[in-house]
Amino acid sequence: MLRSSGATYELNDDSNELLITYGETEIRVPLGETQALYNGEPVVLSAPARLHDGEVQVERSFVHDLFSHPCHGRS
């Protein structure tokens, strides 16, 4: 989903954090945590992001909601 949206992302191995950027939007998702940061504002995840077979898995609804309404974020 991220690739098709035009967003870029990278996994910082030192901090175990996924950084997603899309235009001026920055999303930081720490692995194993149930809170992410959307442009510095906390966002609650219903399930923690995790690394599985070399890929980061984040709940689909979180990513979909953020990129469907990038001005509003997720409540």
All heavy atoms as a GROMACS GRO file, in nm:
protein
  585
    1MET      N    1   0.082  -0.119   0.000
    1MET     CA    2   0.000   0.000   0.000
    1MET      C    3   0.087   0.126   0.000
    1MET      O    4   0.056   0.222  -0.068
    1MET     CB    5  -0.094  -0.001   0.119
    1MET     CG    6  -0.177   0.122   0.129
    1MET     SD    7  -0.316   0.094   0.237
    1MET     CE    8  -0.418   0.225   0.182
    2LEU      N    9   0.195   0.126   0.077
    2LEU     CA   10   0.280   0.245   0.081
    2LEU      C   11   0.345   0.273  -0.053
    2LEU      O   12   0.352   0.386  -0.096
    2LEU     CB   13   0.387   0.229   0.189
    2LEU     CG   14   0.339   0.237   0.333
    2LEU    CD1   15   0.455   0.212   0.428
    2LEU    CD2   16   0.273   0.370   0.362
    3ARG      N   17   0.393   0.169  -0.119
    3ARG     CA   18   0.459   0.189  -0.248
    3ARG      C   19   0.366   0.254  -0.348
    3ARG      O   20   0.404   0.344  -0.421
    3ARG     CB   21   0.510   0.056  -0.301
    3ARG     CG   22   0.628   0.004  -0.224
    3ARG     CD   23   0.685  -0.121  -0.288
    3ARG     NE   24   0.788  -0.176  -0.202
    3ARG     CZ   25   0.780  -0.292  -0.142
    3ARG    NH1   26   0.678  -0.370  -0.161
    3ARG    NH2   27   0.878  -0.334  -0.065
    4SER      N   28   0.242   0.208  -0.354
    4SER     CA   29   0.149   0.260  -0.452
    4SER      C   30   0.099   0.401  -0.418
    4SER      O   31   0.048   0.471  -0.504
    4SER     CB   32   0.029   0.166  -0.469
    4SER     OG   33  -0.045   0.159  -0.349
    5SER      N   34   0.116   0.446  -0.295
    5SER     CA   35   0.070   0.579  -0.255
    5SER      C   36   0.169   0.688  -0.291
    5SER      O   37   0.136   0.806  -0.285
    5SER     CB   38   0.044   0.583  -0.104
    5SER     OG   39   0.167   0.583  -0.034
    6GLY      N   40   0.292   0.650  -0.325
    6GLY     CA   41   0.395   0.750  -0.351
    6GLY      C   42   0.473   0.786  -0.226
    6GLY      O   43   0.562   0.870  -0.231
    7ALA      N   44   0.441   0.725  -0.115
    7ALA     CA   45   0.513   0.750   0.010
    7ALA      C   46   0.648   0.680   0.005
    7ALA      O   47   0.667   0.582  -0.067
    7ALA     CB   48   0.432   0.698   0.128
    8THR      N   49   0.742   0.732   0.082
    8THR     CA   50   0.869   0.665   0.099
    8THR      C   51   0.878   0.618   0.243
    8THR      O   52   0.812   0.674   0.332
    8THR     CB   53   0.988   0.757   0.068
    8THR    OG1   54   0.986   0.869   0.156
    8THR    CG2   55   0.983   0.806  -0.077
    9TYR      N   56   0.956   0.516   0.266
    9TYR     CA   57   0.969   0.466   0.401
    9TYR      C   58   1.105   0.401   0.419
    9TYR      O   59   1.168   0.358   0.323
    9TYR     CB   60   0.858   0.367   0.436
    9TYR     CG   61   0.850   0.248   0.344
    9TYR    CD1   62   0.914   0.129   0.377
    9TYR    CD2   63   0.781   0.254   0.224
    9TYR    CE1   64   0.909   0.021   0.292
    9TYR    CE2   65   0.774   0.146   0.140
    9TYR     CZ   66   0.839   0.029   0.174
    9TYR     OH   67   0.834  -0.079   0.089
   10GLU      N   68   1.149   0.401   0.544
   10GLU     CA   69   1.274   0.334   0.577
   10GLU      C   70   1.266   0.285   0.721
   10GLU      O   71   1.201   0.346   0.805
   10GLU     CB   72   1.394   0.425   0.556
   10GLU     CG   73   1.400   0.543   0.649
   10GLU     CD   74   1.521   0.631   0.625
   10GLU    OE1   75   1.513   0.717   0.537
   10GLU    OE2   76   1.622   0.611   0.697
   11LEU      N   77   1.333   0.177   0.745
   11LEU     CA   78   1.341   0.121   0.879
   11LEU      C   79   1.475   0.160   0.939
   11LEU      O   80   1.580   0.131   0.881
   11LEU     CB   81   1.328  -0.032   0.875
   11LEU     CG   82   1.338  -0.104   1.009
   11LEU    CD1   83   1.226  -0.060   1.102
   11LEU    CD2   84   1.336  -0.254   0.989
   12ASN      N   85   1.472   0.228   1.052
   12ASN     CA   86   1.592   0.264   1.123
   12ASN      C   87   1.623   0.150   1.220
   12ASN      O   88   1.553   0.134   1.321
   12ASN     CB   89   1.573   0.396   1.197
   12ASN     CG   90   1.698   0.440   1.269
   12ASN    OD1   91   1.780   0.360   1.312
   12ASN    ND2   92   1.713   0.571   1.282
   13ASP      N   93   1.724   0.072   1.186
   13ASP     CA   94   1.759  -0.044   1.270
   13ASP      C   95   1.807  -0.004   1.408
   13ASP      O   96   1.786  -0.077   1.504
   13ASP     CB   97   1.864  -0.130   1.200
   13ASP     CG   98   1.811  -0.201   1.078
   13ASP    OD1   99   1.691  -0.240   1.079
   13ASP    OD2  100   1.886  -0.219   0.981
   14ASP      N  101   1.871   0.112   1.420
   14ASP     CA  102   1.922   0.156   1.550
   14ASP      C  103   1.810   0.186   1.648
   14ASP      O  104   1.819   0.154   1.766
   14ASP     CB  105   2.010   0.280   1.534
   14ASP     CG  106   2.138   0.250   1.457
   14ASP    OD1  107   2.183   0.134   1.459
   14ASP    OD2  108   2.192   0.343   1.395
   15SER      N  109   1.702   0.249   1.599
   15SER     CA  110   1.593   0.286   1.690
   15SER      C  111   1.473   0.194   1.678
   15SER      O  112   1.374   0.213   1.748
   15SER     CB  113   1.549   0.430   1.661
   15SER     OG  114   1.496   0.440   1.530
   16ASN      N  115   1.480   0.093   1.589
   16ASN     CA  116   1.366   0.004   1.566
   16ASN      C  117   1.240   0.084   1.536
   16ASN      O  118   1.135   0.063   1.596
   16ASN     CB  119   1.342  -0.090   1.684
   16ASN     CG  120   1.442  -0.204   1.684
   16ASN    OD1  121   1.482  -0.252   1.579
   16ASN    ND2  122   1.480  -0.248   1.802
   17GLU      N  123   1.252   0.176   1.442
   17GLU     CA  124   1.142   0.265   1.409
   17GLU      C  125   1.126   0.273   1.257
   17GLU      O  126   1.223   0.283   1.183
   17GLU     CB  127   1.172   0.404   1.464
   17GLU     CG  128   1.066   0.507   1.434
   17GLU     CD  129   1.104   0.642   1.490
   17GLU    OE1  130   1.188   0.711   1.428
   17GLU    OE2  131   1.051   0.679   1.595
   18LEU      N  132   1.000   0.268   1.213
   18LEU     CA  133   0.968   0.287   1.073
   18LEU      C  134   0.936   0.434   1.051
   18LEU      O  135   0.854   0.491   1.123
   18LEU     CB  136   0.846   0.201   1.035
   18LEU     CG  137   0.794   0.215   0.892
   18LEU    CD1  138   0.896   0.162   0.793
   18LEU    CD2  139   0.661   0.142   0.877
   19LEU      N  140   1.000   0.496   0.954
   19LEU     CA  141   0.974   0.635   0.919
   19LEU      C  142   0.908   0.637   0.782
   19LEU      O  143   0.963   0.588   0.684
   19LEU     CB  144   1.104   0.716   0.915
   19LEU     CG  145   1.091   0.860   0.863
   19LEU    CD1  146   1.000   0.943   0.953
   19LEU    CD2  147   1.228   0.924   0.850
   20ILE      N  148   0.787   0.693   0.776
   20ILE     CA  149   0.711   0.705   0.653
   20ILE      C  150   0.698   0.853   0.621
   20ILE      O  151   0.660   0.932   0.708
   20ILE     CB  152   0.569   0.645   0.668
   20ILE    CG1  153   0.575   0.500   0.715
   20ILE    CG2  154   0.493   0.656   0.537
   20ILE    CD1  155   0.441   0.446   0.764
   21THR      N  156   0.731   0.891   0.497
   21THR     CA  157   0.713   1.029   0.456
   21THR      C  158   0.629   1.033   0.330
   21THR      O  159   0.642   0.948   0.242
   21THR     CB  160   0.848   1.100   0.432
   21THR    OG1  161   0.926   1.025   0.340
   21THR    CG2  162   0.926   1.116   0.560
   22TYR      N  163   0.542   1.133   0.325
   22TYR     CA  164   0.454   1.153   0.210
   22TYR      C  165   0.432   1.302   0.198
   22TYR      O  166   0.362   1.361   0.280
   22TYR     CB  167   0.322   1.078   0.234
   22TYR     CG  168   0.223   1.090   0.121
   22TYR    CD1  169   0.246   1.024   0.000
   22TYR    CD2  170   0.108   1.164   0.134
   22TYR    CE1  171   0.156   1.033  -0.104
   22TYR    CE2  172   0.016   1.173   0.031
   22TYR     CZ  173   0.041   1.108  -0.088
   22TYR     OH  174  -0.049   1.117  -0.192
   23GLY      N  175   0.498   1.364   0.100
   23GLY     CA  176   0.493   1.510   0.092
   23GLY      C  177   0.552   1.569   0.219
   23GLY      O  178   0.664   1.536   0.256
   24GLU      N  179   0.475   1.651   0.288
   24GLU     CA  180   0.522   1.711   0.413
   24GLU      C  181   0.479   1.631   0.536
   24GLU      O  182   0.503   1.672   0.649
   24GLU     CB  183   0.471   1.854   0.423
   24GLU     CG  184   0.532   1.944   0.317
   24GLU     CD  185   0.488   2.088   0.330
   24GLU    OE1  186   0.451   2.130   0.441
   24GLU    OE2  187   0.490   2.158   0.228
   25THR      N  188   0.415   1.518   0.514
   25THR     CA  189   0.369   1.433   0.624
   25THR      C  190   0.481   1.339   0.668
   25THR      O  191   0.546   1.276   0.584
   25THR     CB  192   0.247   1.351   0.581
   25THR    OG1  193   0.142   1.439   0.543
   25THR    CG2  194   0.199   1.260   0.693
   26GLU      N  195   0.502   1.331   0.798
   26GLU     CA  196   0.601   1.240   0.854
   26GLU      C  197   0.534   1.154   0.960
   26GLU      O  198   0.470   1.206   1.051
   26GLU     CB  199   0.716   1.318   0.916
   26GLU     CG  200   0.821   1.228   0.978
   26GLU     CD  201   0.934   1.307   1.038
   26GLU    OE1  202   1.024   1.347   0.963
   26GLU    OE2  203   0.930   1.330   1.162
   27ILE      N  204   0.548   1.024   0.945
   27ILE     CA  205   0.490   0.930   1.041
   27ILE      C  206   0.602   0.843   1.096
   27ILE      O  207   0.676   0.782   1.020
   27ILE     CB  208   0.383   0.842   0.973
   27ILE    CG1  209   0.276   0.930   0.909
   27ILE    CG2  210   0.322   0.745   1.074
   27ILE    CD1  211   0.189   0.858   0.810
   28ARG      N  212   0.612   0.838   1.226
   28ARG     CA  213   0.714   0.754   1.293
   28ARG      C  214   0.639   0.644   1.369
   28ARG      O  215   0.553   0.672   1.450
   28ARG     CB  216   0.798   0.837   1.389
   28ARG     CG  217   0.882   0.939   1.316
   28ARG     CD  218   0.970   1.018   1.412
   28ARG     NE  219   1.058   1.106   1.338
   28ARG     CZ  220   1.175   1.071   1.286
   28ARG    NH1  221   1.220   0.948   1.303
   28ARG    NH2  222   1.247   1.158   1.219
   29VAL      N  223   0.677   0.521   1.337
   29VAL     CA  224   0.610   0.406   1.396
   29VAL      C  225   0.715   0.317   1.464
   29VAL      O  226   0.786   0.242   1.398
   29VAL     CB  227   0.534   0.323   1.289
   29VAL    CG1  228   0.457   0.210   1.353
   29VAL    CG2  229   0.443   0.412   1.205
   30PRO      N  230   0.728   0.326   1.597
   30PRO     CA  231   0.822   0.240   1.667
   30PRO      C  232   0.772   0.095   1.666
   30PRO      O  233   0.654   0.069   1.691
   30PRO     CB  234   0.822   0.295   1.810
   30PRO     CG  235   0.756   0.428   1.803
   30PRO     CD  236   0.664   0.423   1.686
   31LEU      N  237   0.862   0.002   1.636
   31LEU     CA  238   0.824  -0.139   1.636
   31LEU      C  239   0.792  -0.186   1.777
   31LEU      O  240   0.858  -0.148   1.873
   31LEU     CB  241   0.937  -0.225   1.578
   31LEU     CG  242   0.975  -0.194   1.433
   31LEU    CD1  243   1.084  -0.291   1.388
   31LEU    CD2  244   0.855  -0.203   1.340
   32GLY      N  245   0.687  -0.263   1.790
   32GLY     CA  246   0.647  -0.318   1.919
   32GLY      C  247   0.567  -0.223   2.006
   32GLY      O  248   0.528  -0.259   2.116
   33GLU      N  249   0.539  -0.103   1.956
   33GLU     CA  250   0.466  -0.004   2.034
   33GLU      C  251   0.323   0.012   1.980
   33GLU      O  252   0.297  -0.015   1.864
   33GLU     CB  253   0.536   0.132   2.030
   33GLU     CG  254   0.678   0.129   2.082
   33GLU     CD  255   0.685   0.105   2.231
   33GLU    OE1  256   0.595   0.152   2.304
   33GLU    OE2  257   0.781   0.040   2.275
   34THR      N  258   0.234   0.061   2.063
   34THR     CA  259   0.096   0.084   2.020
   34THR      C  260   0.068   0.234   2.003
   34THR      O  261  -0.046   0.277   2.005
   34THR     CB  262  -0.005   0.024   2.120
   34THR    OG1  263   0.022   0.077   2.249
   34THR    CG2  264   0.003  -0.127   2.121
   35GLN      N  265   0.174   0.311   1.986
   35GLN     CA  266   0.158   0.454   1.959
   35GLN      C  267   0.256   0.493   1.850
   35GLN      O  268   0.372   0.454   1.852
   35GLN     CB  269   0.185   0.536   2.083
   35GLN     CG  270   0.172   0.687   2.058
   35GLN     CD  271   0.184   0.766   2.186
   35GLN    OE1  272   0.100   0.754   2.272
   35GLN    NE2  273   0.288   0.846   2.198
   36ALA      N  274   0.209   0.570   1.754
   36ALA     CA  275   0.292   0.626   1.648
   36ALA      C  276   0.286   0.777   1.658
   36ALA      O  277   0.206   0.832   1.736
   36ALA     CB  278   0.240   0.580   1.512
   37LEU      N  279   0.369   0.844   1.581
   37LEU     CA  280   0.366   0.991   1.576
   37LEU      C  281   0.334   1.034   1.434
   37LEU      O  282   0.403   0.996   1.340
   37LEU     CB  283   0.500   1.049   1.619
   37LEU     CG  284   0.540   1.026   1.764
   37LEU    CD1  285   0.680   1.080   1.790
   37LEU    CD2  286   0.439   1.091   1.858
   38TYR      N  287   0.229   1.113   1.419
   38TYR     CA  288   0.187   1.169   1.291
   38TYR      C  289   0.220   1.318   1.296
   38TYR      O  290   0.158   1.392   1.371
   38TYR     CB  291   0.037   1.146   1.272
   38TYR     CG  292  -0.019   1.206   1.146
   38TYR    CD1  293  -0.013   1.136   1.027
   38TYR    CD2  294  -0.077   1.332   1.147
   38TYR    CE1  295  -0.064   1.191   0.910
   38TYR    CE2  296  -0.129   1.387   1.032
   38TYR     CZ  297  -0.122   1.317   0.914
   38TYR     OH  298  -0.173   1.371   0.799
   39ASN      N  299   0.324   1.358   1.223
   39ASN     CA  300   0.374   1.497   1.229
   39ASN      C  301   0.393   1.541   1.374
   39ASN      O  302   0.357   1.652   1.412
   39ASN     CB  303   0.280   1.592   1.155
   39ASN     CG  304   0.290   1.575   1.005
   39ASN    OD1  305   0.392   1.530   0.953
   39ASN    ND2  306   0.184   1.609   0.936
   40GLY      N  307   0.448   1.452   1.455
   40GLY     CA  308   0.478   1.483   1.594
   40GLY      C  309   0.365   1.464   1.692
   40GLY      O  310   0.385   1.469   1.812
   41GLU      N  311   0.244   1.437   1.642
   41GLU     CA  312   0.128   1.418   1.729
   41GLU      C  313   0.105   1.268   1.753
   41GLU      O  314   0.107   1.189   1.659
   41GLU     CB  315   0.001   1.477   1.666
   41GLU     CG  316   0.007   1.627   1.648
   41GLU     CD  317   0.012   1.702   1.780
   41GLU    OE1  318  -0.057   1.661   1.875
   41GLU    OE2  319   0.085   1.802   1.788
   42PRO      N  320   0.081   1.227   1.878
   42PRO     CA  321   0.061   1.084   1.906
   42PRO      C  322  -0.068   1.030   1.844
   42PRO      O  323  -0.170   1.099   1.840
   42PRO     CB  324   0.053   1.078   2.058
   42PRO     CG  325   0.044   1.217   2.107
   42PRO     CD  326   0.076   1.310   1.997
   43VAL      N  327  -0.057   0.909   1.792
   43VAL     CA  328  -0.170   0.837   1.733
   43VAL      C  329  -0.168   0.696   1.791
   43VAL      O  330  -0.064   0.631   1.793
   43VAL     CB  331  -0.155   0.829   1.579
   43VAL    CG1  332  -0.269   0.751   1.518
   43VAL    CG2  333  -0.147   0.967   1.518
   44VAL      N  334  -0.282   0.649   1.840
   44VAL     CA  335  -0.291   0.517   1.900
   44VAL      C  336  -0.314   0.410   1.793
   44VAL      O  337  -0.397   0.428   1.704
   44VAL     CB  338  -0.405   0.512   2.005
   44VAL    CG1  339  -0.421   0.372   2.062
   44VAL    CG2  340  -0.378   0.612   2.116
   45LEU      N  341  -0.238   0.302   1.802
   45LEU     CA  342  -0.255   0.187   1.714
   45LEU      C  343  -0.330   0.078   1.790
   45LEU      O  344  -0.308   0.059   1.909
   45LEU     CB  345  -0.119   0.132   1.672
   45LEU     CG  346  -0.022   0.227   1.605
   45LEU    CD1  347   0.113   0.160   1.587
   45LEU    CD2  348  -0.077   0.273   1.472
   46SER      N  349  -0.416   0.005   1.721
   46SER     CA  350  -0.486  -0.104   1.789
   46SER      C  351  -0.396  -0.226   1.806
   46SER      O  352  -0.423  -0.312   1.888
   46SER     CB  353  -0.614  -0.141   1.714
   46SER     OG  354  -0.583  -0.191   1.586
   47ALA      N  355  -0.288  -0.231   1.728
   47ALA     CA  356  -0.191  -0.341   1.739
   47ALA      C  357  -0.053  -0.283   1.711
   47ALA      O  358  -0.040  -0.192   1.629
   47ALA     CB  359  -0.225  -0.451   1.640
   48PRO      N  360   0.049  -0.333   1.778
   48PRO     CA  361   0.183  -0.280   1.754
   48PRO      C  362   0.236  -0.318   1.616
   48PRO      O  363   0.202  -0.423   1.562
   48PRO     CB  364   0.267  -0.344   1.864
   48PRO     CG  365   0.192  -0.464   1.907
   48PRO     CD  366   0.047  -0.436   1.880
   49ALA      N  367   0.319  -0.230   1.559
   49ALA     CA  368   0.390  -0.262   1.436
   49ALA      C  369   0.493  -0.370   1.470
   49ALA      O  370   0.544  -0.374   1.581
   49ALA     CB  371   0.459  -0.138   1.382
   50ARG      N  372   0.521  -0.456   1.372
   50ARG     CA  373   0.617  -0.562   1.398
   50ARG      C  374   0.695  -0.596   1.273
   50ARG      O  375   0.650  -0.569   1.161
   50ARG     CB  376   0.549  -0.686   1.454
   50ARG     CG  377   0.455  -0.753   1.356
   50ARG     CD  378   0.379  -0.867   1.422
   50ARG     NE  379   0.301  -0.939   1.324
   50ARG     CZ  380   0.313  -1.068   1.298
   50ARG    NH1  381   0.399  -1.140   1.366
   50ARG    NH2  382   0.240  -1.126   1.207
   51LEU      N  383   0.809  -0.654   1.292
   51LEU     CA  384   0.893  -0.700   1.183
   51LEU      C  385   0.867  -0.849   1.164
   51LEU      O  386   0.875  -0.927   1.259
   51LEU     CB  387   1.040  -0.674   1.217
   51LEU     CG  388   1.141  -0.693   1.107
   51LEU    CD1  389   1.112  -0.600   0.990
   51LEU    CD2  390   1.281  -0.667   1.160
   52HIS      N  391   0.833  -0.889   1.041
   52HIS     CA  392   0.802  -1.028   1.011
   52HIS      C  393   0.862  -1.064   0.876
   52HIS      O  394   0.830  -1.000   0.775
   52HIS     CB  395   0.650  -1.050   1.009
   52HIS     CG  396   0.609  -1.190   0.980
   52HIS    ND1  397   0.625  -1.292   1.070
   52HIS    CD2  398   0.556  -1.245   0.868
   52HIS    CE1  399   0.582  -1.405   1.016
   52HIS    NE2  400   0.539  -1.379   0.893
   53ASP      N  401   0.951  -1.161   0.874
   53ASP     CA  402   1.018  -1.205   0.751
   53ASP      C  403   1.082  -1.088   0.676
   53ASP      O  404   1.071  -1.077   0.554
   53ASP     CB  405   0.921  -1.279   0.658
   53ASP     CG  406   0.880  -1.415   0.713
   53ASP    OD1  407   0.957  -1.473   0.793
   53ASP    OD2  408   0.773  -1.463   0.676
   54GLY      N  409   1.142  -0.996   0.750
   54GLY     CA  410   1.213  -0.885   0.689
   54GLY      C  411   1.126  -0.768   0.645
   54GLY      O  412   1.175  -0.672   0.588
   55GLU      N  413   0.996  -0.774   0.671
   55GLU     CA  414   0.906  -0.666   0.635
   55GLU      C  415   0.835  -0.614   0.759
   55GLU      O  416   0.799  -0.691   0.847
   55GLU     CB  417   0.802  -0.713   0.534
   55GLU     CG  418   0.861  -0.746   0.399
   55GLU     CD  419   0.756  -0.768   0.293
   55GLU    OE1  420   0.636  -0.747   0.320
   55GLU    OE2  421   0.794  -0.805   0.182
   56VAL      N  422   0.813  -0.483   0.762
   56VAL     CA  423   0.740  -0.422   0.873
   56VAL      C  424   0.591  -0.437   0.846
   56VAL      O  425   0.543  -0.406   0.736
   56VAL     CB  426   0.777  -0.274   0.890
   56VAL    CG1  427   0.692  -0.210   0.999
   56VAL    CG2  428   0.924  -0.259   0.921
   57GLN      N  429   0.518  -0.483   0.945
   57GLN     CA  430   0.373  -0.495   0.934
   57GLN      C  431   0.308  -0.396   1.029
   57GLN      O  432   0.337  -0.394   1.148
   57GLN     CB  433   0.328  -0.636   0.967
   57GLN     CG  434   0.380  -0.739   0.870
   57GLN     CD  435   0.336  -0.879   0.906
   57GLN    OE1  436   0.306  -0.909   1.021
   57GLN    NE2  437   0.334  -0.966   0.807
   58VAL      N  438   0.222  -0.311   0.971
   58VAL     CA  439   0.145  -0.211   1.046
   58VAL      C  440  -0.001  -0.234   1.011
   58VAL      O  441  -0.032  -0.271   0.898
   58VAL     CB  442   0.186  -0.067   1.006
   58VAL    CG1  443   0.107   0.036   1.082
   58VAL    CG2  444   0.335  -0.046   1.026
   59GLU      N  445  -0.089  -0.214   1.107
   59GLU     CA  446  -0.230  -0.238   1.078
   59GLU      C  447  -0.274  -0.160   0.954
   59GLU      O  448  -0.243  -0.041   0.938
   59GLU     CB  449  -0.317  -0.204   1.199
   59GLU     CG  450  -0.314  -0.058   1.238
   59GLU     CD  451  -0.402  -0.029   1.356
   59GLU    OE1  452  -0.522  -0.004   1.336
   59GLU    OE2  453  -0.351  -0.031   1.469
   60ARG      N  454  -0.340  -0.227   0.864
   60ARG     CA  455  -0.380  -0.169   0.736
   60ARG      C  456  -0.469  -0.046   0.755
   60ARG      O  457  -0.454   0.053   0.685
   60ARG     CB  458  -0.451  -0.274   0.652
   60ARG     CG  459  -0.509  -0.217   0.524
   60ARG     CD  460  -0.560  -0.323   0.434
   60ARG     NE  461  -0.454  -0.344   0.337
   60ARG     CZ  462  -0.433  -0.455   0.272
   60ARG    NH1  463  -0.508  -0.558   0.292
   60ARG    NH2  464  -0.336  -0.463   0.184
   61SER      N  465  -0.560  -0.050   0.849
   61SER     CA  466  -0.652   0.063   0.868
   61SER      C  467  -0.578   0.189   0.909
   61SER      O  468  -0.614   0.300   0.870
   61SER     CB  469  -0.761   0.029   0.969
   61SER     OG  470  -0.705   0.003   1.096
   62PHE      N  471  -0.471   0.176   0.986
   62PHE     CA  472  -0.391   0.292   1.027
   62PHE      C  473  -0.333   0.362   0.905
   62PHE      O  474  -0.349   0.482   0.887
   62PHE     CB  475  -0.279   0.246   1.122
   62PHE     CG  476  -0.175   0.350   1.150
   62PHE    CD1  477  -0.204   0.459   1.231
   62PHE    CD2  478  -0.048   0.338   1.096
   62PHE    CE1  479  -0.107   0.554   1.257
   62PHE    CE2  480   0.049   0.434   1.123
   62PHE     CZ  481   0.020   0.541   1.203
   63VAL      N  482  -0.268   0.287   0.819
   63VAL     CA  483  -0.206   0.345   0.700
   63VAL      C  484  -0.314   0.399   0.605
   63VAL      O  485  -0.303   0.510   0.555
   63VAL     CB  486  -0.117   0.241   0.629
   63VAL    CG1  487  -0.062   0.297   0.500
   63VAL    CG2  488  -0.004   0.197   0.721
   64HIS      N  489  -0.419   0.324   0.586
   64HIS     CA  490  -0.527   0.367   0.497
   64HIS      C  491  -0.589   0.497   0.545
   64HIS      O  492  -0.607   0.592   0.468
   64HIS     CB  493  -0.634   0.258   0.487
   64HIS     CG  494  -0.747   0.297   0.398
   64HIS    ND1  495  -0.861   0.358   0.447
   64HIS    CD2  496  -0.764   0.286   0.265
   64HIS    CE1  497  -0.942   0.382   0.347
   64HIS    NE2  498  -0.886   0.340   0.235
   65ASP      N  499  -0.621   0.505   0.674
   65ASP     CA  500  -0.682   0.626   0.730
   65ASP      C  501  -0.591   0.748   0.714
   65ASP      O  502  -0.636   0.856   0.678
   65ASP     CB  503  -0.716   0.609   0.878
   65ASP     CG  504  -0.831   0.515   0.902
   65ASP    OD1  505  -0.895   0.472   0.804
   65ASP    OD2  506  -0.856   0.484   1.020
   66LEU      N  507  -0.464   0.730   0.740
   66LEU     CA  508  -0.372   0.843   0.732
   66LEU      C  509  -0.358   0.895   0.590
   66LEU      O  510  -0.354   1.015   0.567
   66LEU     CB  511  -0.236   0.804   0.788
   66LEU     CG  512  -0.232   0.785   0.938
   66LEU    CD1  513  -0.095   0.735   0.981
   66LEU    CD2  514  -0.266   0.912   1.012
   67PHE      N  515  -0.351   0.805   0.493
   67PHE     CA  516  -0.331   0.850   0.357
   67PHE      C  517  -0.462   0.882   0.286
   67PHE      O  518  -0.461   0.948   0.183
   67PHE     CB  519  -0.246   0.751   0.278
   67PHE     CG  520  -0.102   0.755   0.324
   67PHE    CD1  521  -0.052   0.654   0.401
   67PHE    CD2  522  -0.022   0.863   0.294
   67PHE    CE1  523   0.079   0.659   0.447
   67PHE    CE2  524   0.108   0.870   0.340
   67PHE     CZ  525   0.159   0.768   0.415
   68SER      N  526  -0.573   0.843   0.340
   68SER     CA  527  -0.703   0.881   0.284
   68SER      C  528  -0.738   1.023   0.325
   68SER      O  529  -0.806   1.094   0.254
   68SER     CB  530  -0.813   0.787   0.332
   68SER     OG  531  -0.792   0.659   0.281
   69HIS      N  532  -0.694   1.062   0.445
   69HIS     CA  533  -0.725   1.195   0.500
   69HIS      C  534  -0.598   1.256   0.557
   69HIS      O  535  -0.588   1.278   0.677
   69HIS     CB  536  -0.831   1.184   0.610
   69HIS     CG  537  -0.952   1.112   0.567
   69HIS    ND1  538  -1.043   1.168   0.480
   69HIS    CD2  539  -0.996   0.988   0.594
   69HIS    CE1  540  -1.141   1.080   0.459
   69HIS    NE2  541  -1.113   0.971   0.524
   70PRO      N  542  -0.498   1.284   0.471
   70PRO     CA  543  -0.369   1.330   0.525
   70PRO      C  544  -0.375   1.463   0.600
   70PRO      O  545  -0.290   1.490   0.680
   70PRO     CB  546  -0.280   1.342   0.401
   70PRO     CG  547  -0.373   1.352   0.286
   70PRO     CD  548  -0.498   1.277   0.328
   71CYS      N  549  -0.477   1.542   0.578
   71CYS     CA  550  -0.485   1.670   0.652
   71CYS      C  551  -0.538   1.650   0.792
   71CYS      O  552  -0.515   1.731   0.880
   71CYS     CB  553  -0.577   1.767   0.578
   71CYS     SG  554  -0.513   1.813   0.417
   72HIS      N  555  -0.614   1.544   0.813
   72HIS     CA  556  -0.682   1.526   0.940
   72HIS      C  557  -0.614   1.427   1.032
   72HIS      O  558  -0.636   1.430   1.151
   72HIS     CB  559  -0.827   1.478   0.916
   72HIS     CG  560  -0.903   1.572   0.830
   72HIS    ND1  561  -0.939   1.697   0.870
   72HIS    CD2  562  -0.948   1.559   0.703
   72HIS    CE1  563  -1.004   1.758   0.772
   72HIS    NE2  564  -1.010   1.677   0.670
   73GLY      N  565  -0.535   1.335   0.979
   73GLY     CA  566  -0.479   1.233   1.064
   73GLY      C  567  -0.587   1.136   1.108
   73GLY      O  568  -0.690   1.125   1.045
   74ARG      N  569  -0.562   1.069   1.216
   74ARG     CA  570  -0.656   0.969   1.265
   74ARG      C  571  -0.697   1.005   1.405
   74ARG      O  572  -0.616   1.039   1.488
   74ARG     CB  573  -0.585   0.833   1.263
   74ARG     CG  574  -0.673   0.722   1.310
   74ARG     CD  575  -0.597   0.592   1.301
   74ARG     NE  576  -0.668   0.493   1.376
   74ARG     CZ  577  -0.657   0.367   1.356
   74ARG    NH1  578  -0.577   0.320   1.265
   74ARG    NH2  579  -0.723   0.281   1.429
   75SER      N  580  -0.824   0.996   1.434
   75SER     CA  581  -0.869   1.028   1.569
   75SER      C  582  -0.873   0.907   1.656
   75SER      O  583  -0.864   0.798   1.615
   75SER     CB  584  -1.005   1.094   1.566
   75SER     OG  585  -1.087   1.047   1.465
   0.00000   0.00000   0.00000
